Amino acid sequence: MATETTSTKDKAGAINKLRIRVRAYEHKILDASVKQIIDTAMRFDAEVVGPIPLPTEIKKYTVNRSTFVHKDAREQFEMRTHKRVIDILNPSPKVVEALTNLSLPSGVNIDVKMM
């Protein structure tokens, strides 16, 4: 019976977990940004799970070196997207406000999902 009351309270509007997905092309900038997010969450005594590294997404592009002749001469380029996931359990409104006011370097993409 106790589990039903806690689940109804959770569905009533309280945020159980913030899932933050961070993506960047350079892993050093990504790791610095993740550390900044975790430090901000820990400052407000939030329970943090992560960072969990996700597989690196590699996009490869093959281009002809020449425009007209030498069709066998080609160059390959690739873009690597590094990804991390951070979960913040039972965040307080102060934690959410501090994370929204956080300034991160350019080139870092953040997706926040409230669960």
N, CA, C and O atoms as CSV, one atom per row, in Angstrom:
chain,resi,resn,atom,element,x,y,z
A,1,MET,N,N,0.809,-1.190,0.000
A,1,MET,CA,C,0.000,0.000,0.000
A,1,MET,C,C,0.862,1.268,0.000
A,1,MET,O,O,0.488,2.284,-0.586
A,2,ALA,N,N,2.004,1.192,0.657
A,2,ALA,CA,C,2.877,2.360,0.742
A,2,ALA,C,C,3.449,2.714,-0.628
A,2,ALA,O,O,3.696,3.885,-0.914
A,3,THR,N,N,3.658,1.718,-1.466
A,3,THR,CA,C,4.227,2.010,-2.778
A,3,THR,C,C,3.240,2.760,-3.651
A,3,THR,O,O,3.653,3.553,-4.497
A,4,GLU,N,N,1.950,2.531,-3.470
A,4,GLU,CA,C,0.958,3.238,-4.267
A,4,GLU,C,C,0.925,4.722,-3.917
A,4,GLU,O,O,0.771,5.556,-4.810
A,5,THR,N,N,1.067,5.073,-2.632
A,5,THR,CA,C,1.014,6.481,-2.249
A,5,THR,C,C,2.242,7.227,-2.754
A,5,THR,O,O,2.141,8.381,-3.172
A,6,THR,N,N,3.403,6.573,-2.716
A,6,THR,CA,C,4.587,7.261,-3.223
A,6,THR,C,C,4.520,7.431,-4.733
A,6,THR,O,O,4.968,8.450,-5.258
A,7,SER,N,N,3.964,6.445,-5.443
A,7,SER,CA,C,3.884,6.580,-6.892
A,7,SER,C,C,2.867,7.645,-7.284
A,7,SER,O,O,3.059,8.326,-8.292
A,8,THR,N,N,1.784,7.811,-6.511
A,8,THR,CA,C,0.830,8.864,-6.836
A,8,THR,C,C,1.423,10.234,-6.539
A,8,THR,O,O,1.131,11.197,-7.248
A,9,LYS,N,N,2.250,10.337,-5.503
A,9,LYS,CA,C,2.905,11.616,-5.236
A,9,LYS,C,C,3.878,11.954,-6.357
A,9,LYS,O,O,3.993,13.112,-6.757
A,10,ASP,N,N,4.579,10.940,-6.864
A,10,ASP,CA,C,5.534,11.177,-7.935
A,10,ASP,C,C,4.840,11.631,-9.211
A,10,ASP,O,O,5.361,12.477,-9.938
A,11,LYS,N,N,3.666,11.071,-9.485
A,11,LYS,CA,C,2.937,11.442,-10.696
A,11,LYS,C,C,2.259,12.801,-10.551
A,11,LYS,O,O,1.873,13.404,-11.552
A,12,ALA,N,N,2.105,13.295,-9.318
A,12,ALA,CA,C,1.380,14.532,-9.079
A,12,ALA,C,C,2.108,15.760,-9.592
A,12,ALA,O,O,1.487,16.813,-9.737
A,13,GLY,N,N,3.391,15.667,-9.870
A,13,GLY,CA,C,4.073,16.832,-10.409
A,13,GLY,C,C,5.510,16.960,-9.955
A,13,GLY,O,O,6.213,17.851,-10.432
A,14,ALA,N,N,5.978,16.118,-9.062
A,14,ALA,CA,C,7.362,16.180,-8.624
A,14,ALA,C,C,8.264,15.554,-9.695
A,14,ALA,O,O,7.922,14.544,-10.310
A,15,ILE,N,N,9.416,16.180,-9.896
A,15,ILE,CA,C,10.373,15.658,-10.864
A,15,ILE,C,C,11.248,14.639,-10.156
A,15,ILE,O,O,11.920,14.975,-9.181
A,16,ASN,N,N,11.250,13.397,-10.632
A,16,ASN,CA,C,12.055,12.355,-10.011
A,16,ASN,C,C,13.502,12.435,-10.444
A,16,ASN,O,O,14.409,12.219,-9.640
A,17,LYS,N,N,13.726,12.748,-11.722
A,17,LYS,CA,C,15.075,12.648,-12.255
A,17,LYS,C,C,15.243,13.617,-13.419
A,17,LYS,O,O,14.341,13.793,-14.237
A,18,LEU,N,N,16.403,14.232,-13.473
A,18,LEU,CA,C,16.807,15.032,-14.633
A,18,LEU,C,C,17.833,14.218,-15.391
A,18,LEU,O,O,18.839,13.801,-14.818
A,19,ARG,N,N,17.596,13.986,-16.664
A,19,ARG,CA,C,18.569,13.295,-17.506
A,19,ARG,C,C,19.160,14.337,-18.448
A,19,ARG,O,O,18.449,14.943,-19.250
A,20,ILE,N,N,20.466,14.535,-18.336
A,20,ILE,CA,C,21.168,15.539,-19.134
A,20,ILE,C,C,22.069,14.804,-20.118
A,20,ILE,O,O,22.959,14.054,-19.717
A,21,ARG,N,N,21.833,15.025,-21.414
A,21,ARG,CA,C,22.692,14.461,-22.467
A,21,ARG,C,C,23.561,15.592,-23.000
A,21,ARG,O,O,23.055,16.621,-23.449
A,22,VAL,N,N,24.866,15.390,-22.946
A,22,VAL,CA,C,25.822,16.406,-23.377
A,22,VAL,C,C,26.567,15.855,-24.578
A,22,VAL,O,O,27.055,14.725,-24.549
A,23,ARG,N,N,26.655,16.664,-25.648
A,23,ARG,CA,C,27.320,16.248,-26.884
A,23,ARG,C,C,28.290,17.340,-27.314
A,23,ARG,O,O,28.009,18.530,-27.169
A,24,ALA,N,N,29.447,16.915,-27.850
A,24,ALA,CA,C,30.432,17.869,-28.365
A,24,ALA,C,C,31.358,17.147,-29.338
A,24,ALA,O,O,31.451,15.920,-29.343
A,25,TYR,N,N,32.040,17.940,-30.159
A,25,TYR,CA,C,32.980,17.372,-31.117
A,25,TYR,C,C,34.343,17.115,-30.470
A,25,TYR,O,O,35.063,16.213,-30.898
A,26,GLU,N,N,34.707,17.890,-29.449
A,26,GLU,CA,C,35.995,17.728,-28.778
A,26,GLU,C,C,35.762,17.174,-27.383
A,26,GLU,O,O,34.961,17.710,-26.616
A,27,HIS,N,N,36.472,16.090,-27.056
A,27,HIS,CA,C,36.215,15.421,-25.789
A,27,HIS,C,C,36.736,16.203,-24.592
A,27,HIS,O,O,36.199,16.059,-23.494
A,28,LYS,N,N,37.760,17.022,-24.768
A,28,LYS,CA,C,38.284,17.810,-23.642
A,28,LYS,C,C,37.280,18.867,-23.197
A,28,LYS,O,O,37.063,19.058,-22.000
A,29,ILE,N,N,36.674,19.547,-24.152
A,29,ILE,CA,C,35.651,20.543,-23.832
A,29,ILE,C,C,34.445,19.859,-23.216
A,29,ILE,O,O,33.833,20.387,-22.287
A,30,LEU,N,N,34.102,18.684,-23.732
A,30,LEU,CA,C,32.963,17.925,-23.208
A,30,LEU,C,C,33.203,17.527,-21.755
A,30,LEU,O,O,32.315,17.689,-20.919
A,31,ASP,N,N,34.381,17.012,-21.444
A,31,ASP,CA,C,34.679,16.590,-20.079
A,31,ASP,C,C,34.705,17.777,-19.109
A,31,ASP,O,O,34.278,17.653,-17.961
A,32,ALA,N,N,35.204,18.917,-19.571
A,32,ALA,CA,C,35.200,20.114,-18.729
A,32,ALA,C,C,33.774,20.583,-18.447
A,32,ALA,O,O,33.466,20.999,-17.331
A,33,SER,N,N,32.909,20.515,-19.453
A,33,SER,CA,C,31.516,20.918,-19.275
A,33,SER,C,C,30.783,19.977,-18.326
A,33,SER,O,O,29.999,20.419,-17.486
A,34,VAL,N,N,31.040,18.676,-18.465
A,34,VAL,CA,C,30.407,17.688,-17.584
A,34,VAL,C,C,30.853,17.909,-16.143
A,34,VAL,O,O,30.044,17.815,-15.220
A,35,LYS,N,N,32.133,18.200,-15.949
A,35,LYS,CA,C,32.644,18.455,-14.601
A,35,LYS,C,C,31.986,19.685,-14.009
A,35,LYS,O,O,31.674,19.705,-12.819
A,36,GLN,N,N,31.768,20.712,-14.819
A,36,GLN,CA,C,31.118,21.935,-14.350
A,36,GLN,C,C,29.665,21.659,-13.957
A,36,GLN,O,O,29.190,22.194,-12.955
A,37,ILE,N,N,28.958,20.837,-14.724
A,37,ILE,CA,C,27.570,20.483,-14.408
A,37,ILE,C,C,27.512,19.688,-13.105
A,37,ILE,O,O,26.663,19.954,-12.254
A,38,ILE,N,N,28.406,18.720,-12.946
A,38,ILE,CA,C,28.411,17.894,-11.739
A,38,ILE,C,C,28.766,18.731,-10.509
A,38,ILE,O,O,28.160,18.557,-9.451
A,39,ASP,N,N,29.740,19.637,-10.634
A,39,ASP,CA,C,30.101,20.501,-9.502
A,39,ASP,C,C,28.935,21.387,-9.088
A,39,ASP,O,O,28.710,21.608,-7.898
A,40,THR,N,N,28.196,21.894,-10.067
A,40,THR,CA,C,27.034,22.732,-9.762
A,40,THR,C,C,25.955,21.931,-9.041
A,40,THR,O,O,25.351,22.424,-8.088
A,41,ALA,N,N,25.710,20.711,-9.485
A,41,ALA,CA,C,24.696,19.871,-8.844
A,41,ALA,C,C,25.131,19.459,-7.437
A,41,ALA,O,O,24.309,19.429,-6.522
A,42,MET,N,N,26.413,19.141,-7.258
A,42,MET,CA,C,26.907,18.728,-5.941
A,42,MET,C,C,26.911,19.888,-4.941
A,42,MET,O,O,26.798,19.668,-3.735
A,43,ARG,N,N,27.041,21.109,-5.436
A,43,ARG,CA,C,27.022,22.281,-4.558
A,43,ARG,C,C,25.682,22.404,-3.830
A,43,ARG,O,O,25.620,22.907,-2.708
A,44,PHE,N,N,24.606,21.938,-4.483
A,44,PHE,CA,C,23.271,22.003,-3.886
A,44,PHE,C,C,22.843,20.649,-3.309
A,44,PHE,O,O,21.652,20.406,-3.117
A,45,ASP,N,N,23.807,19.770,-3.032
A,45,ASP,CA,C,23.577,18.462,-2.403
A,45,ASP,C,C,22.602,17.593,-3.188
A,45,ASP,O,O,21.734,16.947,-2.602
A,46,ALA,N,N,22.740,17.576,-4.495
A,46,ALA,CA,C,21.910,16.707,-5.333
A,46,ALA,C,C,22.660,15.389,-5.557
A,46,ALA,O,O,23.890,15.358,-5.592
A,47,GLU,N,N,21.902,14.316,-5.707
A,47,GLU,CA,C,22.500,13.010,-5.957
A,47,GLU,C,C,22.737,12.868,-7.462
A,47,GLU,O,O,21.801,12.940,-8.258
A,48,VAL,N,N,23.995,12.668,-7.836
A,48,VAL,CA,C,24.389,12.635,-9.246
A,48,VAL,C,C,24.831,11.224,-9.614
A,48,VAL,O,O,25.605,10.595,-8.892
A,49,VAL,N,N,24.327,10.735,-10.752
A,49,VAL,CA,C,24.760,9.455,-11.312
A,49,VAL,C,C,25.417,9.755,-12.650
A,49,VAL,O,O,24.782,10.296,-13.554
A,50,GLY,N,N,26.673,9.406,-12.770
A,50,GLY,CA,C,27.349,9.619,-14.037
A,50,GLY,C,C,28.612,10.404,-13.844
A,50,GLY,O,O,29.021,10.616,-12.702
A,51,PRO,N,N,29.241,10.839,-14.879
A,51,PRO,CA,C,28.852,10.806,-16.282
A,51,PRO,C,C,29.031,9.421,-16.902
A,51,PRO,O,O,30.024,8.737,-16.656
A,52,ILE,N,N,28.069,9.034,-17.692
A,52,ILE,CA,C,28.093,7.751,-18.377
A,52,ILE,C,C,28.487,8.017,-19.826
A,52,ILE,O,O,27.751,8.694,-20.544
A,53,PRO,N,N,29.635,7.497,-20.274
A,53,PRO,CA,C,30.018,7.730,-21.669
A,53,PRO,C,C,29.194,6.861,-22.616
A,53,PRO,O,O,29.050,5.656,-22.412
A,54,LEU,N,N,28.668,7.487,-23.635
A,54,LEU,CA,C,27.924,6.783,-24.678
A,54,LEU,C,C,28.849,6.565,-25.872
A,54,LEU,O,O,29.888,7.218,-25.970
A,55,PRO,N,N,28.493,5.668,-26.775
A,55,PRO,CA,C,29.363,5.427,-27.936
A,55,PRO,C,C,29.549,6.688,-28.787
A,55,PRO,O,O,28.621,7.473,-28.980
A,56,THR,N,N,30.762,6.855,-29.280
A,56,THR,CA,C,31.083,8.002,-30.119
A,56,THR,C,C,30.465,7.796,-31.494
A,56,THR,O,O,30.640,6.751,-32.121
A,57,GLU,N,N,29.740,8.810,-31.950
A,57,GLU,CA,C,29.092,8.745,-33.263
A,57,GLU,C,C,30.086,9.260,-34.302
A,57,GLU,O,O,30.568,10.388,-34.200
A,58,ILE,N,N,30.388,8.434,-35.298
A,58,ILE,CA,C,31.369,8.789,-36.324
A,58,ILE,C,C,30.659,8.896,-37.667
A,58,ILE,O,O,30.060,7.932,-38.146
A,59,LYS,N,N,30.734,10.085,-38.268
A,59,LYS,CA,C,30.183,10.293,-39.606
A,59,LYS,C,C,31.350,10.439,-40.564
A,59,LYS,O,O,32.199,11.314,-40.391
A,60,LYS,N,N,31.393,9.569,-41.592
A,60,LYS,CA,C,32.483,9.595,-42.559
A,60,LYS,C,C,31.976,10.110,-43.892
A,60,LYS,O,O,30.888,9.750,-44.342
A,61,TYR,N,N,32.784,10.961,-44.518
A,61,TYR,CA,C,32.456,11.535,-45.821
A,61,TYR,C,C,33.602,11.225,-46.783
A,61,TYR,O,O,34.767,11.462,-46.466
A,62,THR,N,N,33.266,10.698,-47.950
A,62,THR,CA,C,34.257,10.407,-48.986
A,62,THR,C,C,34.047,11.389,-50.136
A,62,THR,O,O,32.931,11.570,-50.622
A,63,VAL,N,N,35.136,12.013,-50.556
A,63,VAL,CA,C,35.070,13.074,-51.569
A,63,VAL,C,C,36.101,12.779,-52.648
A,63,VAL,O,O,37.208,12.336,-52.340
A,64,ASN,N,N,35.747,13.021,-53.925
A,64,ASN,CA,C,36.714,12.909,-55.018
A,64,ASN,C,C,37.732,14.038,-54.902
A,64,ASN,O,O,37.373,15.185,-54.634
A,65,ARG,N,N,39.008,13.705,-55.105
A,65,ARG,CA,C,40.046,14.733,-55.052
A,65,ARG,C,C,39.991,15.623,-56.289
A,65,ARG,O,O,40.204,16.833,-56.212
A,66,SER,N,N,39.708,15.014,-57.408
A,66,SER,CA,C,39.691,15.749,-58.661
A,66,SER,C,C,38.233,15.964,-59.082
A,66,SER,O,O,37.347,15.194,-58.711
A,67,THR,N,N,38.007,17.008,-59.853
A,67,THR,CA,C,36.640,17.291,-60.292
A,67,THR,C,C,36.254,16.520,-61.536
A,67,THR,O,O,35.084,16.179,-61.712
A,68,PHE,N,N,37.230,16.233,-62.418
A,68,PHE,CA,C,36.867,15.683,-63.711
A,68,PHE,C,C,37.503,14.319,-63.983
A,68,PHE,O,O,36.807,13.376,-64.360
A,69,VAL,N,N,38.812,14.210,-63.795
A,69,VAL,CA,C,39.505,12.951,-64.059
A,69,VAL,C,C,39.998,12.373,-62.738
A,69,VAL,O,O,39.778,12.967,-61.683
A,70,HIS,N,N,40.660,11.224,-62.786
A,70,HIS,CA,C,41.208,10.553,-61.601
A,70,HIS,C,C,40.100,10.229,-60.587
A,70,HIS,O,O,40.117,10.674,-59.439
A,71,LYS,N,N,39.137,9.431,-61.072
A,71,LYS,CA,C,38.002,9.098,-60.211
A,71,LYS,C,C,38.401,8.170,-59.063
A,71,LYS,O,O,37.653,8.035,-58.094
A,72,ASP,N,N,39.571,7.528,-59.160
A,72,ASP,CA,C,40.004,6.623,-58.100
A,72,ASP,C,C,40.675,7.366,-56.944
A,72,ASP,O,O,40.844,6.800,-55.864
A,73,ALA,N,N,41.054,8.609,-57.155
A,73,ALA,CA,C,41.708,9.379,-56.102
A,73,ALA,C,C,40.632,10.030,-55.228
A,73,ALA,O,O,39.893,10.906,-55.675
A,74,ARG,N,N,40.564,9.587,-53.994
A,74,ARG,CA,C,39.523,10.085,-53.088
A,74,ARG,C,C,40.132,10.448,-51.744
A,74,ARG,O,O,41.188,9.947,-51.359
A,75,GLU,N,N,39.427,11.346,-51.032
A,75,GLU,CA,C,39.806,11.717,-49.677
A,75,GLU,C,C,38.666,11.344,-48.746
A,75,GLU,O,O,37.499,11.377,-49.136
A,76,GLN,N,N,39.010,10.986,-47.507
A,76,GLN,CA,C,37.982,10.685,-46.521
A,76,GLN,C,C,38.119,11.626,-45.337
A,76,GLN,O,O,39.218,11.889,-44.848
A,77,PHE,N,N,36.980,12.124,-44.891
A,77,PHE,CA,C,36.918,12.988,-43.722
A,77,PHE,C,C,35.930,12.379,-42.749
A,77,PHE,O,O,35.008,11.669,-43.151
A,78,GLU,N,N,36.122,12.656,-41.467
A,78,GLU,CA,C,35.178,12.144,-40.479
A,78,GLU,C,C,34.932,13.185,-39.397
A,78,GLU,O,O,35.793,14.004,-39.075
A,79,MET,N,N,33.721,13.120,-38.848
A,79,MET,CA,C,33.336,13.964,-37.718
A,79,MET,C,C,32.966,13.035,-36.568
A,79,MET,O,O,32.123,12.151,-36.720
A,80,ARG,N,N,33.598,13.240,-35.425
A,80,ARG,CA,C,33.304,12.426,-34.252
A,80,ARG,C,C,32.498,13.250,-33.263
A,80,ARG,O,O,32.879,14.368,-32.916
A,81,THR,N,N,31.376,12.688,-32.807
A,81,THR,CA,C,30.536,13.333,-31.806
A,81,THR,C,C,30.617,12.506,-30.530
A,81,THR,O,O,30.160,11.364,-30.483
A,82,HIS,N,N,31.206,13.104,-29.493
A,82,HIS,CA,C,31.348,12.438,-28.204
A,82,HIS,C,C,30.126,12.770,-27.357
A,82,HIS,O,O,29.641,13.901,-27.376
A,83,LYS,N,N,29.624,11.771,-26.603
A,83,LYS,CA,C,28.389,11.950,-25.847
A,83,LYS,C,C,28.555,11.448,-24.419
A,83,LYS,O,O,29.266,10.474,-24.171
A,84,ARG,N,N,27.892,12.121,-23.482
A,84,ARG,CA,C,27.846,11.715,-22.083
A,84,ARG,C,C,26.420,11.887,-21.565
A,84,ARG,O,O,25.670,12.730,-22.058
A,85,VAL,N,N,26.049,11.075,-20.560
A,85,VAL,CA,C,24.749,11.185,-19.909
A,85,VAL,C,C,24.981,11.368,-18.418
A,85,VAL,O,O,25.798,10.674,-17.814
A,86,ILE,N,N,24.247,12.318,-17.828
A,86,ILE,CA,C,24.293,12.562,-16.394
A,86,ILE,C,C,22.866,12.497,-15.871
A,86,ILE,O,O,21.972,13.128,-16.435
A,87,ASP,N,N,22.643,11.740,-14.797
A,87,ASP,CA,C,21.339,11.685,-14.144
A,87,ASP,C,C,21.441,12.386,-12.800
A,87,ASP,O,O,22.363,12.129,-12.026
A,88,ILE,N,N,20.487,13.275,-12.527
A,88,ILE,CA,C,20.394,13.937,-11.229
A,88,ILE,C,C,19.092,13.482,-10.600
A,88,ILE,O,O,18.012,13.774,-11.113
A,89,LEU,N,N,19.193,12.763,-9.483
A,89,LEU,CA,C,18.023,12.179,-8.833
A,89,LEU,C,C,17.420,13.164,-7.845
A,89,LEU,O,O,18.141,13.806,-7.082
A,90,ASN,N,N,16.105,13.283,-7.859
A,90,ASN,CA,C,15.332,14.157,-6.970
A,90,ASN,C,C,15.907,15.575,-6.905
A,90,ASN,O,O,16.315,16.023,-5.834
A,91,PRO,N,N,15.943,16.278,-8.025
A,91,PRO,CA,C,16.532,17.622,-8.013
A,91,PRO,C,C,15.602,18.631,-7.340
A,91,PRO,O,O,14.384,18.579,-7.505
A,92,SER,N,N,16.192,19.537,-6.588
A,92,SER,CA,C,15.418,20.618,-5.977
A,92,SER,C,C,15.291,21.758,-6.986
A,92,SER,O,O,16.038,21.805,-7.963
A,93,PRO,N,N,14.361,22.666,-6.760
A,93,PRO,CA,C,14.238,23.804,-7.697
A,93,PRO,C,C,15.507,24.657,-7.775
A,93,PRO,O,O,15.784,25.263,-8.810
A,94,LYS,N,N,16.273,24.705,-6.690
A,94,LYS,CA,C,17.529,25.472,-6.719
A,94,LYS,C,C,18.533,24.848,-7.685
A,94,LYS,O,O,19.264,25.560,-8.373
A,95,VAL,N,N,18.566,23.512,-7.733
A,95,VAL,CA,C,19.472,22.817,-8.649
A,95,VAL,C,C,19.078,23.101,-10.087
A,95,VAL,O,O,19.936,23.382,-10.923
A,96,VAL,N,N,17.780,23.029,-10.381
A,96,VAL,CA,C,17.299,23.277,-11.744
A,96,VAL,C,C,17.617,24.711,-12.161
A,96,VAL,O,O,18.040,24.949,-13.293
A,97,GLU,N,N,17.418,25.666,-11.255
A,97,GLU,CA,C,17.701,27.065,-11.572
A,97,GLU,C,C,19.199,27.286,-11.797
A,97,GLU,O,O,19.592,28.014,-12.709
A,98,ALA,N,N,20.026,26.660,-10.971
A,98,ALA,CA,C,21.477,26.816,-11.133
A,98,ALA,C,C,21.956,26.213,-12.447
A,98,ALA,O,O,22.855,26.758,-13.087
A,99,LEU,N,N,21.360,25.088,-12.858
A,99,LEU,CA,C,21.766,24.460,-14.117
A,99,LEU,C,C,21.304,25.264,-15.329
A,99,LEU,O,O,21.987,25.276,-16.353
A,100,THR,N,N,20.158,25.934,-15.230
A,100,THR,CA,C,19.705,26.747,-16.358
A,100,THR,C,C,20.556,28.009,-16.515
A,100,THR,O,O,20.711,28.516,-17.626
A,101,ASN,N,N,21.107,28.516,-15.410
A,101,ASN,CA,C,21.931,29.725,-15.475
A,101,ASN,C,C,23.395,29.422,-15.757
A,101,ASN,O,O,24.215,30.339,-15.796
A,102,LEU,N,N,23.734,28.166,-15.953
A,102,LEU,CA,C,25.114,27.754,-16.181
A,102,LEU,C,C,25.550,28.147,-17.589
A,102,LEU,O,O,24.842,27.887,-18.563
A,103,SER,N,N,26.717,28.773,-17.688
A,103,SER,CA,C,27.240,29.139,-19.012
A,103,SER,C,C,28.327,28.144,-19.397
A,103,SER,O,O,29.333,28.003,-18.701
A,104,LEU,N,N,28.114,27.466,-20.499
A,104,LEU,CA,C,29.048,26.458,-20.980
A,104,LEU,C,C,29.698,26.936,-22.275
A,104,LEU,O,O,29.140,27.799,-22.954
A,105,PRO,N,N,30.861,26.398,-22.632
A,105,PRO,CA,C,31.542,26.851,-23.850
A,105,PRO,C,C,30.748,26.526,-25.112
A,105,PRO,O,O,29.905,25.629,-25.122
A,106,SER,N,N,31.032,27.265,-26.159
A,106,SER,CA,C,30.356,27.013,-27.418
A,106,SER,C,C,30.823,25.676,-27.984
A,106,SER,O,O,31.948,25.246,-27.733
A,107,GLY,N,N,29.958,25.031,-28.744
A,107,GLY,CA,C,30.274,23.736,-29.290
A,107,GLY,C,C,29.774,22.588,-28.435
A,107,GLY,O,O,29.956,21.424,-28.793
A,108,VAL,N,N,29.142,22.903,-27.300
A,108,VAL,CA,C,28.598,21.882,-26.415
A,108,VAL,C,C,27.085,21.944,-26.511
A,108,VAL,O,O,26.482,22.987,-26.261
A,109,ASN,N,N,26.471,20.822,-26.875
A,109,ASN,CA,C,25.016,20.731,-27.023
A,109,ASN,C,C,24.454,19.987,-25.824
A,109,ASN,O,O,24.955,18.923,-25.460
A,110,ILE,N,N,23.417,20.541,-25.208
A,110,ILE,CA,C,22.834,19.948,-24.004
A,110,ILE,C,C,21.360,19.694,-24.233
A,110,ILE,O,O,20.637,20.581,-24.688
A,111,ASP,N,N,20.904,18.475,-23.917
A,111,ASP,CA,C,19.496,18.129,-23.917
A,111,ASP,C,C,19.105,17.719,-22.509
A,111,ASP,O,O,19.701,16.805,-21.939
A,112,VAL,N,N,18.101,18.393,-21.938
A,112,VAL,CA,C,17.641,18.074,-20.583
A,112,VAL,C,C,16.258,17.483,-20.682
A,112,VAL,O,O,15.364,18.056,-21.305
A,113,LYS,N,N,16.088,16.326,-20.059
A,113,LYS,CA,C,14.792,15.651,-20.047
A,113,LYS,C,C,14.379,15.428,-18.596
A,113,LYS,O,O,15.152,14.911,-17.790
A,114,MET,N,N,13.153,15.825,-18.278
A,114,MET,CA,C,12.635,15.622,-16.932
A,114,MET,C,C,11.793,14.347,-16.913
A,114,MET,O,O,10.844,14.202,-17.683
A,115,MET,N,N,12.152,13.442,-16.032
A,115,MET,CA,C,11.454,12.170,-15.968
A,115,MET,C,C,10.730,12.039,-14.649
A,115,MET,O,O,10.077,11.026,-14.401
